[in-house]
Amino acid sequence: MASAKVRVSLITAILAYASLAIASDDPRHVRHELMEGVGKAAKPVGNMLKGERDFDVDTLMSSLKTFKDASGQLGDLFPPDSQSGEGTEAAPAIWEDRAGFEEALATWQKAVGDALAAEPATLDDAKPVVGPIFEACKGCHDTYRIEEDE
């Protein structure tokens, strides 16, 4: 009897692990986690730009690298079969206007690349190169993202 309970527990654990592994490969999940990371990296930079936090070049550069890593992955994470489900915030416009979406991603990638290349060492150096990154984020979100219900 005890071995049957052990087998059931083991099978349950294996199935739970397998479903987590499948979920982690789902592009909706991957892009969600990637954008969560972008949001966490953007917050301290935004606070620096607003004067709500002291400027820290290491934090800025770390955030820019997070943006760069994400920008290189996002385009591949919107296959046609990921338009809905799993709580996705991706708007249908991504698939209806794929060229526009790709252009929006390219704009963000360029802004991030330009900011990294500028190597801003002060807040005054950062403002003109980080501003376009946030503008690109907003432009993409305005068109290609469905806002969560609050």
C-alpha angles and dihedrals in degrees: 000000000000092000090054090054090048091051092049090049091048093049091047091051092048092050092048091050092047092051090050090050091050092048091050090056093049108108090222090059094042094050091045092053091044092052091046086058091049090051092050090049092047096052099071091042091052090048090052092050091050092048092245092118133032115260113261117182093199092055091046094050092045090052092048090052090050089052091049093050091048094045090056093054106038100078092063094049098074106073116165093257092060099066095110144012133054091068093289117182092199110125121226087243088079090069097030092053103026093157091054091048092050089049091052090051091048090051090053092046091051093048091050092047091049091050093049091048091051091057093206110213099181137037089252089054092047100050098070094044099040095045093070090052092057091043089054090049092051093046092052094044092048091058108023105034133074109215117236116249107256 
